[in-house]
Amino acid sequence: MADMLQVAGREIKMGFRNPWAYSFLILFSVFSLSLLLINSQNEVSGYSGVTGSMLSLILYVLPLMTLFLGSFSLTAEKEEGSWQLLSTYPLGTFSFLIGKYAGLSVVLLTIVSFGYGLMGLITIIIGKTFAATTFILFLAFSIGLVLLFLSIALFVGSLSKNRWQALTISVMIWFFAVIGWSSILIAVLGLLPYLWIKPVLVFLTFLNPAELVRLFVVIKLGGGSVLGPEYYKWVNWIHQPSGSLIFIGLCIVWIGVSLTVVYWIWERGRSRG
C-alpha cells in the first residue's frame, strides 16, 4: 500500500507539472464555457437535441485527452529509463500500475472538476443553472469516460515503445470507439444472420466503453426511445432501482480486466528484462 501511494503521489506531481495537463485544462474549461453558452439559449433538462449535442461534444474531447495523458505517462517511463531504475527496487508491478492509475485519475478528474466547477459557478452568477439531475448525469458521464478510457490508455502505453507510437495507437482507438463506431457497427451487423444481431450488439456495446457510458446516460436522461424498441428493451434494466449499481459494477469489472491485462504485459516484460 505504501509503495502504491508513493507511485500515485509521484504521478500526481508529475501530472501537474506536465504542460499537456494544463493545455487540456484550458481546452476543457473553454469547452465547458461553450456548453454554458448553449445553456443560456436553451433550457437544458432531460434528453433533447441540445443535451444530445453536448454529450457528443464531451465524447469527442475526454476520451482523446485521457488516452494521450495516460499512454504518454507509461511510455515516458520507458523512454526516460525511469522504469528500468524502479524495477531494480522491491517495487511490485501491481503497486506500480495501480499507483499510476490512481495518480492519473486524480489529475484527469481535477481537470474535469475544474471545468464543471467553473461552468457551475458562472451559471449561478448569471442565473442560468442546469437542472440538478442533468448536471449530475453529465458529470457522471465525464467521470465514467475518464476512468474507463484511462485503463485503455495504460494498455496502449504498455504496448508502445515511445510517445509517437502511443499517439498513433491512441488516435486509432479514439477514432474507432468514438467517430467511426456507428458506421462500423452497421457494417458488421449487416453481415450477420438476424438471430445473431442482438447477441453481437450486446457484446460490442460492452466492448466499447464510450458506447456503454453513453447509453447509460441517454437512458437516465429519458432518451431511451431514440434507441428503438428492441434495443431499449434490452437496456431497460438501467431504469431499475439497482440499475446504477449494476452499471457501476460493470465499469469496475471492465477496469479490472483491462488492468489485469496491463499487469500481465508489464510483468512479462519485467521477467524478460
N, C-alpha and C positions, 0 to 999 in steps of 0.2 A: 504493500500500500504506500509506503514512504517513497519508494522508487517511482511509483506511478504519479504521485503528487509532485515530485521533483520534475519529472518529464513534462507534466501538464503546466507547471509554473514556468518552466523554461520556454515552452511553446507559446504561452500567453505573452511573455516578454518579447520574444522574437516576432510574434504576430503583430503586436502593436508598434514594433519598430519597422515593420515591412511597409514600404511605400505603396505596394499593391493594396494593402488593407485600407489605407486612407483614400486611395483612389476609388475603391469600391464603396467606402463610406460616403464619399461625396456623391458618387453616382446614385446610390440607393436613396440618399437624402433628397436629391433632385427629383428622383423618380417618385418618392413619396409625396413631395410637394405637387408634382403633376397630378397625382391621384386626388390631392386636395382640390385642385382646380376643377377636376371633373365633378367632385362632390359639391362644389359651390354652385354648379349649374344644374345639377340633378340631385334629387333625394336618393341617397344610397341606402337601401334597405331590402333584404331578401335577394333573390336571384332575378336579375334583369339584364338587359343589354349592356348597361353600364358596369354592373358587377362582373359580368362575364368578360368584358374587355379588360377590366382591372386584373382579374385572375390570370388572363392570358399574358398581360404585361409582366406580372410578378413571375410567372412561369418561365418567361424568357430570360429574366435577369438573374434570379437567385441560383438556379442550378449551375449556370455557367460560372458565376462568381465562386461558388462553393467548389466546383471541380478544379478551377485554377488554383485557389489558395491551398486546398488540401493536397492535391497532387504535387504542387511545387514544393511544399514543405518536406515531403518524403524524398523527392529527387534531389533537393538541396543537401540532405544528409549524405547522399551518395556522392554527389559532385564535390562537396567540400571536405569529404573524408571524416565527417563527424561520426557517422555510424561505425566506421572501422575502429575509431577510438573508443566509442561507447561499448562496442561488442567485446572489448578486452576487459571490461569491468563486469562484476557479477550482477548485471542488469538483465532481467528476463525479457524475452521478446514480447511476451504478453503485456508486461508492465509498460514497456516502451510504446507499444501500439495503442493501448488504452489511454495512456497519458497523452499521446499525440491527439487522439480523437477528442478527449476531454478538453485539452487546451485549445484546439482549433474550434471546437463547438462554442467555447466561451467567446473567442474572438469574433466568430461569424454571427452569433446571436447578439453580441453587443452592437454590431453594425446594424442588424435588423431592428433591434430595440431602439437604437438611436433614431433611425429613420421613422419608425412608427410613433415614437415619443414626440419627435419634432412635429410630425403631422398632427398628432392629437393635441399638442399644446397650441398650435396655431388655429386649429378648428375651434378650440374653446375660446380663444381670444376674439375670433371673428364671428363666433356664434353659429358656425355651420358644422355641427357634430355629426358623426356617423351614428347609426343605430348600434347600440352596445353589442348585440349579438353578432351583427355583421362585422364589426371591428374585431371582436374576439376570434371569429372564424378566419378572418384574413390573417391575423397574427398566427393562429394555429396552422394555417396553410403554409405560411412562410417558414415557421419553425420545423414543420414536417419535411418540407423540401430540403432545408439545410441539413438536418440530421440524417436523412436517407441518402442524399447525394454526397455527403461527406464520407460515408462508408464506401461509396463507389470511387470517390476521389483517392482514398487511401489504396484501393485496389489498383487504380491507374498508376499511382506513384510507386507501388511495389513492383509493377511490371516495367516501368520506364527507366531508362538508364540516365536520361538527362531531361532538362526542362523542356527542350524543343519536342522531344518525343511525348512527354506528358501533355504538352499543349495540343499536339496533333490528335492524340487519343481522346483528350477531354472534349475538344470541339466535335469530334466524330460522335462520341456518345451523346453529347448535348443535342446534336442535330437529329439523330435517330430517335432519341427519347422525347424530344420536345417539338421540333419543327416538322420532321417527316413522319411522326408516329401515325397520324390518321391515314396517310397515303399507304404506308407500309401495312397497316392493319387491314385496310380494304383489299389490298393486293393479295395478302396471304389468305384471308378468309374466303376470298372469291375463288380460290383454287381448291377449297376443301368441300367434301360432301356435307350436306345440310346437317346431319346428326353430329358432325364433328365441330361445327362452328362455335356452339356455346362453350364446350369444354376448353377449346383452344383459346377463345376470347377471355375466359376466366383466367387461364394460365398466363396469357400475355399481359393481362391487366395487373396481376400480381408481380409480374416480372419487371414492369416499368413503374418505378416509384412516383414519377411525375403524374402518370395517369391515375394511380391508386389514390394519391392525395387529392388530386383534382376532383375525382368522382365523389369522394367523401364530403368535400366542402360544398360542391354543387348541390348535392342532395340535402345537406344540412341547411343550405340557403333556400331550399324549396324548389329547386330547378330540376328535380329528377325526371319530370315529364319530357324534357328535351332529349332524353336518352332513348326513348322508345319503350313500349310496354314490356317486351321480353327482357331487355337489359335492366330496366328499372325494377322488375320483379325480382331479379337475381340480387340486386344490391339493396333491396328494401330492408335488409337486416340492419342497415345503418340507422333506420328510424326507431328501432327497438331501444328500450331503456339501456340495454347493455351494448348497444351499437358502438358507442365511443370507446368503451373498454376493449371490445373486440378489435377495433381499428388500431388502438394503441398497442395491443398485443401483437398484431400482425406486423406493425412497424418495428417492434422490438425484435421479433423473430427475423425480419428482413435484415436489420442491422447486425444481429448476432451471427447470422450465416455469412454475411459479407466479411465481417471482421475475422471470422474463423478462417475463411479462405486467404485473407491477407496474412494472418498469422502463419498459416502453412507455407505460404510463399517466402516470407521472411525467415522463418525457421529453417526451411530447406536451404536458402541462400547462406544462412549463417553456418550451417553444418558443413557446407562446401567451401567455406572460407571466402 
